[in-house]
Amino acid sequence: MRVASDAFIRRHTQFDSVAEFCAACPCDEDTISGVQRLSTDKRDAFVARTTDFETWAEMKQSAAIQDLVVLQNV
C-alpha cells in the first residue's frame, strides 16, 4: 500500500523515506498498515509532531493531490 512518495516524505516530514517514517511511528509494525492500525489520536499526534500536517487524513490528502499533480505534469 502506498500513501505517499519518498519525495513527498522528504519535503513534508522529518524523514527521508516512507520506510523511515513507518519505523519511527509508535506502531507495532513498521509499515503503512501498521501506521493505519494505530488509534486516530496516536496517529494524528505522531503526524502533528513529525510532519507539516496536523492529521493523518490531511497528510494523505495532500500526498494524493501532489502525486496527481506530478503525474499530470509528466
Number of C-alpha atoms within 10 A of each C-alpha: 6 10 16 19 15 16 13 20 22 15 13 17 19 15 19 15 17 22 15 15 23 19 18 15 21 14 19 13 15 17 19 19 15 15 23 13 13 16 11 14 11 15 20 19 14 20 21 16 14 17 19 15 18 15 18 21 14 14 22 15 13 16 19 17 11 15 17 11 11 10 9 8 7 5
